[in-house]
Amino acid sequence: MLLEYAAIATMILVTALVAVIAVVLGSLFGPKRPHARKLLPYESGMTPIGPGTRRVPVRFYLIAVLFILFDIEIIFFLPWAIAFRELGWYGFWAMVVFNIPILIGFIYEWKKGGLEWE
Amino acid sequence: MTITDFSVILPVTLLTAWASILLLAELFLPRAQRPFLALLAALGLALTLGISLAQSAQEFAPGFGGMVVRDGFSNFLNVLFLLTGLFGVALSYRYNQRAQIERGEYYPLLLFSVAGMMLMGQAADLIVVFLALELLSFPLYILSAFAYPRPQSEEAGLKYFLLGAFASGFVVYGIALTFGASGSTDLARIVASVAAGSANLPLLTAGAGLLLVGFGFKVAAVPFHMWTPDVYQGAPTSVTAFMAAGAKTAGFAALLRVFGAAFPALAADLSPLMAILAAVTMLFGNLIAVAQTDMKRMLAYSSIAQAGYLLMAFAPFEIEAARTMAVAGALFYLLAYTLASFGSWGVVIALEKDLDRHLSIGDFAGLARRSPWLAAAMTVFMLSLTGLPPTLGLVGKIYLFRAVIEGGMVWLAVIGALTSVVSAFYYLRIVVNMFMREGEPAVEREWWLEFAIGAAAVVTVVVSLWPFPLFEWAEWAVMKLF
């Protein structure tokens, strides 16, 4: 049984080897002509503004929570909508039960002011 | 899906729905009427308790295709968890006002956590075990950080969250290995596959070991206890009280259910491991507790030590007769521990005047003169935790020790007895402080708190004089487990 994994093990080994060889060869034989601009952190070609460990407005977490809330709802809604006729009333009520906790979460966030940016 | 399915998880459903309604109620209730929420939460818990008690006469019933069950074991634990919730509300009510952490989410979170604990007792599938573990843990992470402008509380919340998430990872990995070994996450099917000889035993043992690590975190058994003192100290005391009793009981519920029901075939491998774990936990918890002067840290280490006594229940798993008695003894001891733990944390809350300064053991000096009933109740709890008469703790320890001796592990019982003697030192030091030292402790008089402390003390003493009906209930509860 273990032999079935031999191919995967070989694959992992070869990939690791290729990566190591590329890095080692590059650092051994590659030209090194550093200057200030080259040593800057890479930010898609722009000059970096400020240090990398900046403070992030934590209020984004509310957006994230809201996103998860509706994302999961949609993920479950889509297959249900496709199979709506086959599932019938049973599916309908199951979906209603599924939505009530999400609705409660939404009302909670709304009333707590999570939708207001300022 | 049938009516039975819903009747099986009716208490959990009701409590979850109640918590959701409570969450909405808080939004629409004016600020002045916040205290009303505590009453509503208590009402919901009491209602669920009534339903659980009404269901306790009914027979074993699986639900949702064997994902959850209702049996004697789950009924016993449901009652215990709901009592935990009620105690938690009673201890929190005035404390939260004093600590100015009376935020509306407190009681819904508490109720969600209790619902998770109840689901843990009813789980018959490892997936549900994991779900219940998360449902009970998430609210506790938030509650630990509930006094959030205070850095200690935030630190406690973060520490608990990180280590709890780490422990959850172990549990998931354990479930995955168990699934790989036996082809199912259903506890009954795991047993069947072991019996049929189709399971991969080394893999199953590895899975069981990882599950043990994960649950060990939750019950604060010794190699996995590091978070306990910091979290217990930093969290608001009302939350700590709830956590110390509830989370530990739920962890043991999972251990008893999973290791009792699903892994009896591994008992020969796991039982020496469990015995060593129990011995180390008892030794370490009690010895470190002796050196503590901070009250909350001392009680935290004491709760680690108590987890060791409870772990003894898993040691005699190889011997059929001793096994039932050991698990029944564990359930009994869990009840005794819950009462004593809540009681002693309640007394800490009553004495904790200045919330930024931690209560030390010296602050108990002179309590007997200042408030004799409170001192008497605290004495009862300390005696119960030590295992001295006339308290439930003694009865529970006798049952546990007897089961261990019948299981042929006399050395473990000896360690248990010796560490109990060690524990007497730090428990009775508080009694000595209360009765023999002079001091002027500031005591908060709060009706709900005093009622909870009094009830816990009275039950601890009175039931210990005639504990047999309670033990019979515990024995009945575990009968169907194996």
Contacts between the chains, C-beta under 8 A, distances in Angstrom:
chain1	res1	chain2	res2	distance
A	100	B	20	7.9
A	101	B	20	6.6
A	104	B	20	4.9
A	104	B	23	6.6
A	104	B	24	6.3
A	107	B	24	6.4
A	107	B	27	7.1
A	108	B	23	5.8
A	108	B	24	7.1
A	108	B	27	6.6
A	111	B	27	4.2
A	111	B	28	7.8
A	112	B	27	7.3
